[in-house]
Amino acid sequence: MSDVKSCESCTMPIESGQYCGHCAEDNGDLKPFADRFENMIAWSMRQDSSLSRESAEEQTLAFMGKLPAWRNHPDYLARIGKA
């Protein structure tokens, strides 16, 4: 039985590599911040239809700031004003 790990970009369970199929390009590289940010916002808003875009962005940035793939990423830091 394989050890299940978490995607370093979104925490989805994965069996190997750093990123899940939603977060990785075909070659295994991390997809661009802007793509993942928009997809995570959309997911949040589907989960809670009462969530405003602004609130979804705030929650997504807070979540991404805890993840290895994003917490020191230049695009994330620029988005939160720390670049």
N, C-alpha and C positions, 0 to 999 in steps of 0.2 A: 504494500500500500504506500502511495506517495505521500510525502509531507505537503500539506497545503500551506501556502504563504499568502500574503496580501500584496496586491498591486501597490507599488510605491507612489502611484499617482492618484488612485481613487479608493483603495482598500478592498477592491473586489477580490475574492479568493482566486488564487492561481496556483498551478502546480510547478511551474518553472519560469525562469526569467525574472525581470524586474517589473514588467508591466503587463496588464491584461490586454486582450484583443481590442478593447475600446480605446485604450490609451497609447497603444504602440502602432507604429507604422509596420508595413509588411516585413521590413528588415529588422524589426525589434527596437528601433529608436523611438524615443518619446515623441508623441505628436505635439505640435505647437501649443503653447500656453493658451492662445486665443481660442483655438478649437476646443480644447478640453474645458476651458472656463465656460464657454457658451453652452456646451453639452451638459455640464454639471448644473448650470443655472436652469436650463430647460427641464432636467430631471427633477430638480427641487420643486419647480413650479407645477410639474405633473403630480408630484407626491402631495402637494398642498396647494390646491387651487385658490386659496385665499391669500397666498403669498404674493406680495408686490414684487415687481422686477428689482426694485432697490433693495428690498429685504433679502431676496434670493441672492443678489450679488454679494451683499454683506455676509450672509451665511456661507456662501461658497468660498469667499476669500478667507474667512476664518477657518474653514475646514481645510482648504488647500495649504494654509500656513502651518499646519501640523504634519504635513506629509513630506517624506524625504525628497520626492521629485520636485516639489515646488517651494519649500520654505526658504531656500536661498537662490531660487531661480531669478535671473535679472528681470524677466517680464512680470513675475509676481511682485517682486520688490518695487518695481516702477508703479505697478497698479496700486500698491498700498502707500506710495509716497516715500519709500526708503531706498530708492536707487541713487 
